[in-house]
Amino acid sequence: MSMQPPYGQDPHDPFNPGPPPAGIPSQRSFARYPEGSYPIAPPVADPLVPADLAGWFQRIIDVVRRSLVPLLTIQAGMAVFVVIYQVIVGNATNEFNRSVQASRGVVPGGVSPDQLSGFFGTLLLGIAVISLVGAYAAAASVHVVIRDAAGESSSVGAALGFAAGRMLPLIGWGLLVWLL
């Protein structure tokens, strides 16, 4: 028969540690503020940051509704450049296809390097122009939306003036993100 030690429970038993020693505070004492402290300040209402997801969607819809005319004007200007680019590339593609069809069986080398460089030069130049105009339109659109969300009005001219100095850094950051 084993005897229980006279001092009580074994303090080194890992499965039954017993009550905490005197002087260690309970969990309840950590739940309230210490005496003399200030309560946490309520969150500040930010016009650009809503409290929940429904508020976020509602603010986006409201901002787009209020600034729809300047946004459509900026995006229509972007669309004009895209249509012009498509017409130029379409004509270059048709010319390239005609030259390929005409040289089939006649010239042993097929398409001349001048035709290839002209076709791909047109494509690359168009992509560069569309990228510049797209970054310009994106920066101007962001300017219009942020001004409207902050409660200020913005014209298309002011937005385009704001975007003029920011389109090249925007393209640079876009290329950096693309590389990463």
C-alpha positions in Angstrom: 0.0 0.0 0.0 1.4 3.4 -0.9 1.2 6.3 1.4 0.2 9.8 0.4 3.0 12.3 1.2 2.1 14.4 4.3 2.4 17.7 2.4 -0.4 17.1 -0.1 -0.3 16.9 -3.9 3.0 16.3 -5.8 4.0 19.7 -7.3 6.1 18.1 -10.0 3.2 16.0 -11.5 2.9 17.3 -15.1 -0.7 15.9 -15.5 -2.1 17.6 -12.4 -0.3 20.9 -11.7 -2.7 22.0 -9.0 -3.7 25.6 -8.2 -1.4 28.5 -9.1 0.9 29.7 -6.4 -0.1 32.8 -4.4 0.7 36.1 -6.0 -0.1 35.1 -9.7 -3.1 37.1 -10.9 -6.1 35.3 -12.5 -7.2 36.0 -16.0 -10.0 38.2 -14.9 -7.6 40.8 -13.5 -6.2 41.4 -17.0 -9.6 42.0 -18.6 -10.1 45.6 -17.2 -8.0 48.7 -17.6 -5.5 49.5 -14.9 -6.5 52.4 -12.6 -5.8 55.8 -14.1 -5.6 54.7 -17.7 -7.5 56.1 -20.6 -10.0 54.0 -22.6 -9.3 53.3 -26.3 -10.4 56.1 -28.6 -13.3 55.3 -31.0 -12.3 54.8 -34.6 -12.2 58.0 -36.7 -14.6 58.2 -39.6 -12.5 58.3 -42.7 -14.2 59.4 -46.0 -12.0 57.0 -48.0 -12.1 53.9 -45.7 -15.5 52.4 -44.8 -16.1 50.3 -41.7 -17.5 47.2 -43.5 -17.7 45.6 -47.0 -21.2 46.8 -47.7 -20.1 50.4 -47.0 -17.2 49.9 -49.3 -19.4 48.9 -52.2 -21.8 51.7 -51.5 -19.0 54.3 -51.4 -17.6 53.0 -54.7 -21.0 53.2 -56.4 -21.6 56.7 -55.0 -18.2 58.0 -56.1 -18.6 56.5 -59.6 -22.1 57.9 -59.9 -21.0 61.4 -58.9 -17.9 61.4 -61.1 -19.2 59.5 -64.1 -19.0 62.3 -66.7 -15.3 63.1 -66.1 -14.4 59.4 -66.0 -16.3 58.7 -69.3 -14.6 61.7 -70.9 -11.2 60.4 -69.9 -11.9 56.8 -71.0 -13.4 58.0 -74.3 -10.2 59.7 -75.1 -8.4 56.5 -74.3 -10.8 54.6 -76.6 -10.0 56.9 -79.5 -6.3 56.0 -79.2 -7.1 52.3 -79.1 -9.3 52.5 -82.2 -6.6 54.5 -84.1 -4.1 51.8 -83.1 -6.3 49.0 -84.2 -6.8 50.7 -87.6 -3.1 51.2 -88.1 -2.2 47.6 -87.0 -5.1 46.2 -89.1 -3.7 48.0 -92.2 -0.1 46.9 -91.4 -1.4 43.3 -90.9 -3.2 43.3 -94.2 -0.2 44.7 -96.0 2.0 42.1 -94.4 -0.4 39.2 -95.3 -0.5 40.5 -98.9 3.2 40.6 -99.2 3.5 37.1 -97.7 0.9 35.7 -100.1 2.6 37.5 -103.1 6.0 36.2 -102.3 5.0 32.6 -101.8 6.8 30.4 -104.3 8.5 33.4 -106.0 11.2 34.5 -103.5 13.1 31.6 -101.9 13.6 33.5 -98.7 9.9 34.3 -98.2 9.4 37.6 -96.5 12.1 40.2 -96.5 13.6 41.5 -93.3 12.4 45.0 -94.2 8.8 43.8 -94.2 9.3 42.0 -90.8 11.0 45.0 -89.2 8.3 47.3 -90.4 5.5 45.1 -89.2 6.9 44.4 -85.8 8.1 48.0 -85.4 4.5 49.2 -86.0 3.3 46.7 -83.4 5.9 47.7 -80.8 5.4 51.5 -81.4 1.7 51.1 -81.0 2.0 49.1 -77.8 4.3 51.8 -76.4 1.9 54.6 -77.3 -1.1 52.7 -75.9 0.8 52.0 -72.7 1.6 55.7 -72.3 -2.0 56.8 -73.0 -3.4 54.0 -70.8 -1.2 55.1 -67.9 -2.2 58.7 -68.5 -5.9 57.8 -68.5 -5.5 55.6 -65.4 -3.7 58.4 -63.4 -6.3 60.9 -64.4 -9.1 58.6 -63.5 -7.6 57.9 -60.1 -7.3 61.7 -59.5 -10.9 62.3 -60.4 -12.1 59.5 -58.1 -9.9 60.4 -55.1 -10.9 64.1 -55.3 -14.5 63.1 -55.4 -14.2 60.7 -52.5 -12.6 63.5 -50.5 -15.5 65.8 -51.2 -13.8 68.0 -53.8 -14.7 68.4 -57.4 -12.2 67.9 -60.2 -12.4 68.8 -63.9 -11.0 66.7 -66.7 -8.4 69.4 -67.4 -7.1 69.3 -63.8 -7.1 65.5 -63.8 -5.1 65.4 -67.1 -2.7 68.0 -65.7 -2.2 65.9 -62.6 -1.7 62.8 -64.6 0.9 64.3 -67.0 3.8 64.0 -64.5 2.7 60.6 -63.1 2.3 58.4 -66.2 6.0 57.5 -66.6 6.5 56.6 -62.9 3.2 54.6 -63.2 4.6 52.6 -66.2 7.9 52.1 -64.3 6.2 50.7 -61.3 4.0 48.5 -63.6 7.1 47.1 -65.3 8.7 46.5 -61.9 5.7 44.6 -60.7 5.5 42.7 -63.9 9.2 41.6 -63.5 8.7 40.5 -59.9 
